[in-house]
Amino acid sequence: MKKSSRPITPHRGKLAILLPGMGAVATTLIAGCMLARRGLAKPVGSLTQMATIRLGKRTDARTPKVKDFVPLAPLEDLVFGGWDLFPDDALEAARHAKVLDAAHIDAVAEELAQVRPMSAAFYPQYVKRLHGTHVKQATSKADMVEQLRADVRRFMADSGADRAVAVWCGSTEVFIEPTAVHATMDSFEKGLRESDPSIGNAQLYTWALLKERIPLANGAPHFGVDFPAAQELAREVGVPIAGKDFKTGQTLMKTVLAPMLKARSLGLAGWFSTNILGNRDGEVLDDPDSFKSKEVSKLGVLEHVLQPELYPELYGETYHKVRIEYYPPRGDAKEGWDNLDIFGWLGYPMQIKVDFLCRDSILAAPIVLDLALLLDLAHRSGMRGTQEWLSFYWKSPMTAPGLYPEHDLFIQQTKLKNTLRWIMGEEPITHLGREYYE
Ligand SMILES: NC(=O)c1ccc[n+]([C@@H]2O[C@H](COP(=O)([O-])OP(=O)(O)OC[C@H]3O[C@@H](n4cnc5c(N)ncnc54)[C@H](O)[C@@H]3O)[C@@H](O)[C@H]2O)c1
């Protein structure tokens, strides 16, 4: 199916990337973009910057880089802004996060110091382990949203940016499922006026950003963007949204290994995953209510990939457990262990062990960059509401109501690349390949 000939508004001027939450991931992204555009480091892990895309037949030899195929904003044209409940500028915050070497931080220190967070919309009951001072006072949650909207307008005027996108890089909030308040735009606005306790901090940013017509993605596992009222608003104002929970370490592994087991009809008796990490994210997840948000997000993956209802003999009894342990000595250098008890021909048991010594923010930063650039592209292409084609980046991909999410990384990648082809009016690639043999 070729795309209709709807034009893509060209990129021009500056693109602002607005980051609610300027901690480890956000500052690693900002510093990384600054280093990459000076040629001091490479944006490894970013599909938009590093990957290619095949167009047409394998014999056509048309394989441009993604960034040369779709009209993305170049790194040179990005400006950064954000909010945090700690007043540290991006230089101090990056030093505090201890993700990047001093040499990398020092090389862009002056530029980083220019990025100062705006004060946060923060009610502490949604993130119990944090106590910051750089916070707004408001008479109601509706007033809080208005203050955030004023921040956005001020930032756009001061920075001279042409347009903006936002990616939530703030802490994981306590688990609150959407309620009747989240059902419609009217009920949500009433809830804002009444400061309804089921409206968390992240949802205040969502409302403010969507009202300002800014595309938005949610990197954390809480229901920041995926609630019906936000979807209604996004469609009404013509803005794309995506989420949730960056797929970086252990879940990335899971969405590669589990489809492999299923593809080969191998059984799975149990999968035990445990992590140790010592950054601020780990500290926040040490609170059982915040961990619950993460646990729900991580557990859903296997259920959807393995489809035990269709494969009861292979996955009907799978025991799945996920633990995250806060262990300060490791900082951002997380270690994720997975033990898989699998079974094969005639039911004979086998085991797979994975020990991933990863760096959380190093894996997350390129995802934030890609999401920002692709959401901006989607916006300029007239796409609005939930962008399921960005599932590639999420532990819990948002979908249309009634659709189960697709978790298999390579199906997600195919979907993403086919969507880029579709946006540009190229034929999608089905991998049928009959034409080479007929
Ligand atoms: N790094 C990864 O691999 C990864 C993967 C999946 C999800 N995530 C999620 O990404 C988010 C960021 O991770 P991180 O390691 O940078 O965490 P971090 O703790 O270093 O940074 C989060 C920042 O958000 C700020 N914050 C919290 N509530 C806020 C609010 N209401 N307004 C403004 N600022 C607020 C905190 O003060 C903190 O500085 C977390 O929710 C984490 O769970 C990270």
The ligand as a Tripos MOL2 file, in Angstrom:
@<TRIPOS>MOLECULE
LIG
   44    48     1     0     0
SMALL
NO_CHARGES

@<TRIPOS>ATOM
      1 N1         17.6090    3.8520   31.5200 N.am      1 LIG1
      2 C1         16.8670    2.8620   31.1570 C.2       1 LIG1
      3 O1         17.3400    1.8580   30.6840 O.2       1 LIG1
      4 C2         15.3770    2.9700   31.3050 C.ar      1 LIG1
      5 C3         14.5840    1.9690   30.7380 C.ar      1 LIG1
      6 C4         13.2120    2.0670   30.8560 C.ar      1 LIG1
      7 C5         12.6540    3.1430   31.5080 C.ar      1 LIG1
      8 N2         13.4380    4.0710   32.0690 N.ar      1 LIG1
      9 C6         12.7770    5.1520   32.7830 C.3       1 LIG1
     10 O2         13.2640    6.3980   32.3670 O.3       1 LIG1
     11 C7         13.0920    7.3160   33.4260 C.3       1 LIG1
     12 C8         14.3760    8.1030   33.6310 C.3       1 LIG1
     13 O3         15.4140    7.2360   34.0830 O.3       1 LIG1
     14 P1         16.7240    7.8720   34.7230 P.3       1 LIG1
     15 O4         17.6870    6.7530   34.9210 O.co2     1 LIG1
     16 O5         17.1440    9.0770   33.9660 O.co2     1 LIG1
     17 O6         16.1910    8.3070   36.1550 O.3       1 LIG1
     18 P2         16.7360    9.5040   37.0690 P.3       1 LIG1
     19 O7         16.2020    9.2150   38.4350 O.co2     1 LIG1
     20 O8         18.1980    9.7120   36.9090 O.co2     1 LIG1
     21 O9         16.0270   10.7860   36.4550 O.3       1 LIG1
     22 C9         14.6650   11.0440   36.6210 C.3       1 LIG1
     23 C10        14.5310   12.5210   36.9460 C.3       1 LIG1
     24 O10        13.1470   12.8290   36.9360 O.3       1 LIG1
     25 C11        12.9490   13.8350   37.9040 C.3       1 LIG1
     26 N3         11.5220   13.9050   38.1750 N.ar      1 LIG1
     27 C12        10.7200   13.0370   38.8400 C.ar      1 LIG1
     28 N4          9.4480   13.4810   38.8520 N.ar      1 LIG1
     29 C13         9.4380   14.6540   38.1770 C.ar      1 LIG1
     30 C14         8.4270   15.5940   37.8560 C.ar      1 LIG1
     31 N5          7.1710   15.4140   38.2450 N.pl3     1 LIG1
     32 N6          8.7780   16.6680   37.1280 N.ar      1 LIG1
     33 C15        10.0600   16.8800   36.7250 C.ar      1 LIG1
     34 N7         11.0650   16.0330   37.0200 N.ar      1 LIG1
     35 C16        10.7410   14.9330   37.7210 C.ar      1 LIG1
     36 C17        13.8310   13.3930   39.0580 C.3       1 LIG1
     37 O11        14.1280   14.4400   39.9330 O.3       1 LIG1
     38 C18        15.0730   12.8970   38.3260 C.3       1 LIG1
     39 O12        16.0640   13.8850   38.1810 O.3       1 LIG1
     40 C19        12.6600    6.4990   34.6540 C.3       1 LIG1
     41 O13        11.2590    6.5680   34.8150 O.3       1 LIG1
     42 C20        13.0520    5.1060   34.2620 C.3       1 LIG1
     43 O14        12.2730    4.1000   34.9110 O.3       1 LIG1
     44 C21        14.7920    4.0290   31.9770 C.ar      1 LIG1
@<TRIPOS>BOND
     1     1     2 1
     2     2     3 2
     3     2     4 1
     4     4     5 ar
     5     4    44 ar
     6     5     6 ar
     7     6     7 ar
     8     7     8 ar
     9     8     9 1
    10     8    44 ar
    11     9    10 1
    12     9    42 1
    13    10    11 1
    14    11    12 1
    15    11    40 1
    16    12    13 1
    17    13    14 1
    18    14    15 2
    19    14    16 1
    20    14    17 1
    21    17    18 1
    22    18    19 2
    23    18    20 1
    24    18    21 1
    25    21    22 1
    26    22    23 1
    27    23    24 1
    28    23    38 1
    29    24    25 1
    30    25    26 1
    31    25    36 1
    32    26    27 ar
    33    26    35 ar
    34    27    28 ar
    35    28    29 ar
    36    29    30 ar
    37    29    35 ar
    38    30    31 1
    39    30    32 ar
    40    32    33 ar
    41    33    34 ar
    42    34    35 ar
    43    36    37 1
    44    36    38 1
    45    38    39 1
    46    40    41 1
    47    40    42 1
    48    42    43 1
@<TRIPOS>SUBSTRUCTURE
     1 LIG1         1 GROUP 0 **** ****
